[in-house]
Each structure stands twice: as C-alpha cells, then as structure tokens.
Amino acid sequence: MQRRTFLKGSAASMVAFLGASSLSAAVSGGKDLLGFKAVGISTEDNFVVPEGYEAKVLVSWGDPLFSKALPFDEAKNISPAYAKNAQLVFGDNNDGMSYFPVSKTRAILAVNNEYVNPELMFNHNGKNLTKDDVAYEQASLGVSIVEIEKKGDVWSVVKDSKYNRRIDANTKMTVSGGAKEAVLKGEKFVYGTLNNCANGQTPWGTYLTCEENVDTFFGSSDENISFDEGQKRFGFKTKSAYGWEKFDARFDLAKNPDEANRFGWVVEINPYDAKSTPVKRTALGRFKHENVELIVEKDGSVVAYMGDDEAGEFIYKFVSKHKYQKGKDASKILDEGTLYVGQFNGAVGDMKGSGKWIALEFGKNGLDESKGFKSQADILINPRLAGSIVGATPMDRCEWIASHKESGSKEVFATLTNNKSRKEPNAANPRAKNVYGQIIKWGPKNSHKDEDFSWEIFVLAGNPDNQSTLNKGSSNITSENKFNSPDGLGFDKDGRLWIQTDGAYSNKDDYEGMGNNQMLAADPKTGEIKRFLTGPVASEITGLAFNEDYTTMFVGIQHPGEKLIESHFPGGGNTTPKSTIMQIRKLDGGVIGS
C-alpha cells in the first residue's frame, strides 16, 4: 500500500481545518519515523503485521504461570479446584502492561486483566452462575505479573519464577493518601482490585494499575436502595453486570455500602517483590481511570495526567508535593499533592484553544460544605462532582494519555475515543454524536506544574469514504488509514506515536470499510498516520510495551470472540478464543517501526 502523508493534499486546507497548528510542519525533523509498509484493512480472524515482521503468541488467558497449574479446560467444568486454579494462570482480558527489566535476556511483564467474559468462560454462557463460577471470575481478573525470558529471537514465560504473581478481586491491599481513613472506615486493609484498565510505570520501578468501570461489579439485594449523588454519578445500580452480589455480600451495596468507595483508584504495585502489598493511592482521585502518564519535572516534582473514561467526564492532573530523587525513598510521592481538573477553552470549530487546570481543594473554588463536601477526602472520593462545580470541560471519554519524555517535549497527547450521546459540541470535542473519536494534544508554556496550557486537535478520526463534513475526519485521515475509536496510546524512544483502537468492527453503516480493530503509528510532527497491524475478529487492540532496545513489541489482544461472535484466536480449530499478548519483531532484528 502506498505510503501517504497529510501534506500531499493542500497544506492550506489542513491549516484551515485544524487551525494554525504547529503540527502542520512541512517536515518531520529529518528522520522517517514510519519506515514500515502499511497493512490493509482486515476482517479475518488473525493477527496481521507488516511485511518483514513476524508475530508470535507470548501468553494467553489460562496459560500456566506455575508448574502445578491445571491446564485450560475446554469443557469449562468449574469445580472449586478449577476456580482456585485461576490464581495460578495468566488472567483474562489483558489490557495495559509495562516491561520491567531484570537482565539482558529476562524481564517482568506486569499486565492488567480488566474483566471477564462469562459467555466464553462457562459452558452455560454465564446464564446460571454458581458460587464456584463467581470465585473463578474473581480470580481471573486483576493483574498478572510474569517473568519472561528471551532465547534466540523468541520470548517465553518463565514458570515458577519468584516474580510470578496473580493479584485479583480478593488480594489484600493497603490504602494511602488524603481519603485513607474515609475509605478504610476503621479497617486495616481493603481487598481486591477490579476492572484494571490501563496502567502507568513510575521512574522508581513500580507499576500503576488503574481501576475503571468498577460499578459494574456491584448490585443491591434491596431494589429500593437510595443512592447518593456520588454513587449516581459513578453509575451504581441495583443490578450488577455480573451478579456477584448474589454470592458475595461484599458486592451488595445494601449490605456493605462502604465497599464501593474502596474501588475506583490507582493502585501501586512493586513487581520485583511478589510478597509486597499493593497500595491504593487516593490522592490521585476516584473515577473511572484509564491510565496514568507520569512526567518528572526538572525540580523533581512528579506530574500525573489521568483520564476519566466515561462520556461527559473530565481529564485530571496531579502535582506531587514531594520531589523524586533517584535512589531515594519514593513511597510518599503519590500520597501528597494537588489534584486538578481540566478546562479546555476556545471557539467550536477552531480545533485549538487555551486551557486551565483548576485545583480540587477543600475550601477553594467553591468546594466547601455549601456544596456538600465536608473534607478533602470527600473531594477525592467524588472528584466528578467537584469538577462539575468548578467548571471542568466534559470530554468525549478520555482514554490513554501519553508523552514523549525521552525528547523533553512538553506535548501531551490523549485519545478521546467517542461519545455517541454528545448533543452539543464544545471546542475540544467538536462533533455531536461523536462515533469516531479524536486525539487531542496540549502543553504548558514552561512547566507541567503550570495552571495554564494551550491545546489543539491532532487528528479527528473518521470515514472519508462514506461521510461528509467533520465525520470524514481531518485531512490526515485517508481511505488507506481510516480508523475509529482511538484508545491505547504510547510513544517509543524515537517518538513514534502508537495508536490502538477499541471501536466498532461491524464493517457496516458508519463503519463501512473499517474492518477489525487495529494499531497505527503516527509522526507527531507531520501528522502522518499508517496502519501497523490488525487484530482478530471481535477483539480490541490494547496494551503496549517494548523491550529495552525496542526490537520487540508486546501488544495485547483483548476479548476476541466476545458476545459469541465466532473467533478461535489464537488456537484455531474449535478452541475457545482467548485474550493474548503477542510479541512482534522485525525479521532483520531492527527497531520496531523503523
């Protein structure tokens, strides 16, 4: 497929469409970042990478992490022993992940296991759950920490490694930060992590896992239960998506109303110590976290950018009080600081504007008892309510946030995946009924600690072949690279921006000709975008990590065959489709993407 750039059309029309964008530069800085041959749209049940590359399975749901683990049971007979066995195997629905080096040929992958697909887990398709079924589900999500080893050109799992560990819905955890006592309610520990979506990686060597749609695991035995404003805003209902409340009183809001506040946080994990206790960092706020992008400023201040993945919710920033110093204790850095919420200003249609970070602090900006907040803990538990009060901008489902820290660039990019329910556009979200999504970028003039910033749209996803006006997408969207619902996002060392999609794969109507979900690469300076891979049927592409020399890329395939749409990836035949981490390399041993 011929490589195209958005500059091959009219540069003037791009400026008119996106505003006077610094991204519409004439050159990319000399180096061709996108040296691979783009792959085409696919609707096949396979994993397609460019010519000159190969992809192999690293690990799939149910693969053993320990020698004593039972093999995956295609008959799906869930006995008490098999339910417990889920703690010994790789978890389901892998999502965000990070790579932690151990040696030149060994490393640890910390991988989120976001949720479960009952229709694929059980021979009854999840329609007649038992207590053992719920125990199996609870042990199948959370986080998988696994050591991997490279032999020749191929990585494989190291069984029985001292690093291997499963963290699930019942793992003991501590709580820290400004809402600690309000969350613990007199208890010493809390238990479990749920709906672990994307991730973060700290410069001090820990893993951050982010709890997202935790409300779907809670229900109520009392159909007349009264929800407060915070619970309503978070989305809690009387009936859960999974039915756990029928078998585990911890997830019954009528019986344990405090339990819900113990989820929805960023959790810090030490992947190098399998006996360490994870910590829920409440200073970062409670909402439907996607990922955490950490930036260390010159003075050692740590800035964390975070998105709330729900239609009409906000983007947040945390600035630490304590400074990071390499080799020094960093255990309190994410415990004290200021949480901010973003306001994106500008005229609808300009595709650029200014912005302001507004502090969410008790006693400031109208956040006091008159608005229902009794303390800073109340604000941290319900930052959505606080954000609305201070005038934060409702966004189109902020997913991943990424920056190219290696270059010293102040630019931060974020995916806004879609918002089909949006009625009124705003400057940063310029389309009503936004079915395609966009990527936005922003940056401060001086420091990420600044309260002021400027922003612009990097790309509007769309379908130029059957849509008009803004639904065609921006000028760097063509018939050859079109996509919808950008989700995962990350930079490599050379500054390629990798874009993963979790969108509609119907290949019909608005999505005609878009095929399965995919991963693309972009040059952030020129706006050029090329498709790098496509995934199997009914899957999402999510999770991204590289080894130290960037010759291996690890990419996640989540929920192939969901909703019983036929897929047998990766095993083929009549096997159950399984969420999987793929490893990709260039046949010539070079850097991925070059």
C-alpha positions, -999 to 999 in steps of 0.1 A, spaced: 0 0 0 14 34 -10 25 55 19 8 88 21 11 119 43 -15 145 50 8 171 33 2 155 -1 -31 174 -3 -33 210 4 -14 222 34 -35 253 34 -67 233 37 -53 215 67 -45 247 84 -80 260 77 -95 228 91 -73 224 122 -64 260 128 -29 274 127 -14 242 140 22 238 148 17 201 139 13 210 102 50 215 98 65 208 63 90 182 76 92 157 103 126 167 116 145 147 90 140 111 102 113 90 86 96 75 116 72 53 97 95 31 77 72 0 75 49 -9 47 13 -3 59 -11 -32 62 -46 -31 48 -80 -34 65 -88 -69 77 -120 -88 87 -102 -121 91 -97 -140 124 -60 -135 125 -32 -111 136 -17 -92 106 17 -74 108 37 -57 80 60 -74 56 93 -80 72 78 -86 106 66 -117 125 43 -121 154 41 -149 179 20 -157 209 37 -149 242 9 -158 267 -28 -163 267 -56 -165 292 -54 -197 312 -17 -204 304 1 -217 335 24 -194 354 33 -223 378 41 -259 371 13 -271 394 -14 -252 375 -41 -272 358 -44 -270 320 -72 -249 304 -104 -269 304 -122 -266 271 -152 -284 286 -154 -255 311 -164 -275 341 -158 -251 370 -151 -271 402 -138 -255 434 -103 -267 425 -105 -252 390 -119 -219 403 -89 -217 427 -66 -227 398 -72 -193 382 -48 -178 407 -20 -199 391 -26 -190 354 -25 -159 333 -57 -138 338 -84 -129 313 -89 -99 291 -53 -85 293 -51 -47 289 -24 -22 299 10 -35 306 46 -25 315 80 -40 309 105 -42 339 140 -54 330 157 -80 351 187 -87 329 196 -85 292 175 -116 285 149 -116 313 122 -92 323 89 -89 342 57 -80 324 30 -65 347 -3 -69 329 -38 -58 337 -66 -83 335 -96 -59 331 -127 -80 334 -142 -114 323 -165 -126 295 -189 -151 311 -202 -161 277 -168 -175 269 -158 -188 304 -186 -212 311 -204 -240 292 -237 -223 303 -225 -190 288 -228 -172 321 -266 -176 324 -267 -198 355 -239 -187 378 -228 -207 409 -207 -197 438 -177 -215 422 -183 -196 390 -181 -163 408 -149 -174 426 -135 -183 392 -144 -149 378 -129 -131 408 -96 -149 405 -94 -144 367 -92 -106 367 -69 -81 384 -32 -82 374 -8 -109 362 28 -104 369 50 -128 350 87 -132 343 97 -137 306 129 -149 291 144 -144 256 161 -173 239 173 -166 204 146 -143 189 117 -155 210 104 -146 244 86 -171 267 71 -173 302 94 -185 330 72 -209 350 76 -208 388 96 -176 387 99 -159 421 83 -128 404 52 -146 391 21 -135 409 -16 -130 404 -34 -101 421 -72 -104 420 -105 -93 435 -96 -107 469 -59 -97 473 -51 -78 505 -42 -41 499 -34 -10 519 -47 25 514 -28 58 515 -34 95 508 -60 120 517 -90 97 517 -73 68 535 -94 69 567 -127 76 548 -120 45 526 -108 22 554 -137 30 578 -118 16 607 -105 -15 588 -67 -22 585 -69 -34 549 -91 -35 519 -93 -64 495 -91 -67 457 -88 -47 426 -113 -46 397 -117 -36 361 -80 -28 358 -79 -9 325 -47 8 315 -16 15 335 14 36 344 50 30 352 70 50 377 106 61 374 112 44 408 103 10 394 67 3 403 36 -5 384 4 16 385 -28 -3 377 -60 18 371 -95 8 382 -121 18 357 -157 5 355 -159 -9 390 -196 -1 393 -205 -30 370 -195 -55 397 -218 -41 424 -255 -46 429 -281 -44 456 -304 -70 473 -326 -41 481 -343 -29 449 -354 3 467 -320 13 479 -314 50 478 -282 61 460 -264 94 469 -253 118 443 -217 104 442 -230 69 436 -254 80 409 -227 100 391 -204 69 392 -231 47 377 -240 23 405 -273 5 400 -294 -21 418 -284 -48 394 -248 -56 385 -235 -68 352 -220 -100 368 -243 -110 396 -216 -112 423 -238 -96 449 -259 -127 449 -230 -148 462 -206 -123 478 -221 -98 503 -190 -76 498 -205 -65 465 -240 -60 478 -245 -22 482 -274 -27 506 -253 -48 530 -219 -32 525 -224 4 514 -188 14 521 -172 -12 499 -178 7 467 -156 36 479 -127 11 481 -126 8 443 -120 33 415 -84 42 424 -49 40 411 -31 10 427 7 9 430 24 -25 429 61 -35 433 66 -61 405 100 -71 419 86 -83 452 58 -109 449 52 -106 487 47 -69 487 13 -54 495 -3 -32 467 -13 3 478 -44 23 467 -33 59 462 -63 80 470 -45 114 464 -49 107 426 -87 108 429 -115 82 424 -131 80 390 -131 56 360 -93 56 355 -79 48 321 -41 52 326 -16 74 344 11 93 325 39 104 348 62 133 340 91 143 363 99 180 361 134 194 365 129 201 402 118 165 408 81 173 410 60 144 397 31 153 375 4 126 367 -21 131 339 -52 109 340 -84 105 320 -119 95 332 -133 71 306 -170 80 306 -190 102 283 -190 137 295 -164 133 322 -131 150 327 -93 150 324 -72 154 356 -37 163 367 -19 156 400 12 175 410 32 160 438 43 178 470 73 156 474 102 156 449 115 125 432 152 118 437 167 88 420 177 62 446 157 79 474 125 67 490 96 74 467 68 57 487 51 90 496 53 108 463 18 98 451 3 105 486 5 142 489 0 169 463 -28 188 444 -54 172 422 -65 194 393 -93 191 367 -90 204 331 -109 232 315 -104 234 277 -115 267 263 -119 280 227 -144 285 199 -161 255 185 -146 248 151 -112 263 157 -97 229 168 -74 247 192 -75 269 222 -63 276 257 -69 258 289 -67 259 327 -61 234 354 -84 241 383 -74 228 418 -98 205 435 -90 216 471 -114 218 500 -122 254 508 -111 267 474 -130 274 442 -164 269 459 -156 234 471 -169 235 507 -198 224 529 -222 245 510 -216 222 480 -219 190 501 -182 185 508 -171 181 544 -134 175 538 -107 169 511 -115 132 514 -150 139 501 -135 156 471 -111 128 464 -139 102 466 -161 123 443 -139 144 420 -165 142 393 -190 162 414 -162 187 423 -152 190 387 -187 200 376 -188 227 403 -156 243 392 -164 243 355 -143 215 341 -149 206 304 -169 174 297 -149 153 273 -156 125 248 -144 96 270 -107 103 277 -87 71 273 -49 69 273 -26 98 278 10 98 266 41 120 263 75 115 247 96 120 278 128 110 262 128 141 239 120 165 267 89 176 247 62 193 268 35 179 245 9 155 260 -14 135 238 -48 119 248 -73 98 230 -109 108 232 -124 76 220 -160 85 211 -192 99 226 -223 88 208 -245 106 233 -230 141 229 -257 166 219 -237 199 219 -202 202 207 -176 222 226 -142 234 215 -122 203 223 -150 179 214 -162 194 181 -187 168 170 -222 159 182 -229 122 183 -192 116 180 -189 80 167 -153 81 156 -133 99 183 -102 122 182 -68 127 196 -60 159 214 -27 174 225 -18 200 250 12 215 266 23 242 291 45 272 281 70 264 308 63 236 332 37 209 336 31 224 371 16 255 354 -21 260 356 -23 274 321 -18 254 289 -26 255 252 -42 227 232 -52 216 197 -67 186 179 -40 163 165 -64 141 144 -101 137 140 -108 100 132 -134 94 106 -145 76 75 -137 97 44 -153 71 21 -189 74 32 -191 105 54 -192 143 50 -182 174 69 -163 166 102 -172 129 101 -148 125 72 -120 131 97 -92 155 95 -70 158 64 -45 132 76 -73 106 75 -75 88 42 -90 57 27 -58 39 35 -55 47 72 -91 53 84 -100 41 119 -125 48 147 -124 50 185 -87 56 193 -80 41 227 -45 29 237 -17 54 231 21 54 237 54 67 224 85 47 216 120 60 222 122 76 187 90 95 191 65 74 171 31 77 185 13 43 186 -25 44 184 -46 14 193 -83 11 186 -113 -3 205 -141 6 182 -170 -8 162 -159 -38 140 -193 -43 122 -178 -31 89 -213 -16 82 -230 18 80 -208 45 97 -181 19 100 -182 5 65 -148 -5 52 -131 -1 86 -127 -38 94 -114 -52 127 -97 -31 153 -61 -21 146 -29 -4 157 -15 25 138 17 47 141 19 84 137 46 110 132 35 137 158 54 164 139 39 159 104 6 142 113 13 112 90 -5 80 101 0 45 89 -17 12 99 8 -12 115 -14 -42 124 -49 -56 126 -64 -79 151 -87 -109 150 -125 -109 150 -143 -91 177 -112 -80 195 -97 -48 209 -61 -39 205 -48 -27 239 -16 -27 259 18 -18 246 53 -24 259 88 -27 244 120 -44 255 149 -22 263 164 -20 228 129 -17 211 135 -47 189 104 -65 204 70 -50 208 44 -66 231 8 -59 221 -24 -71 238 -54 -87 221 -85 -84 243 -118 -103 241 -116 -120 207 -149 -136 200 -168 -115 226 -206 -118 226 -201 -152 210 -191 -137 177 -172 -165 161 -134 -164 167 -110 -191 176 -79 -169 181 -52 -178 188 -56 -216 190 -77 -222 158 -99 -252 152 -128 -252 177 -109 -238 206 -121 -211 229 -110 -176 218 -85 -162 244 -72 -128 252 -35 -129 244 -3 -109 245 16 -110 211 53 -105 206 64 -87 174 98 -84 159 114 -73 126 130 -102 108 162 -82 104 164 -76 141 159 -38 138 139 -13 158 101 -18 155 85 7 132 117 20 116 
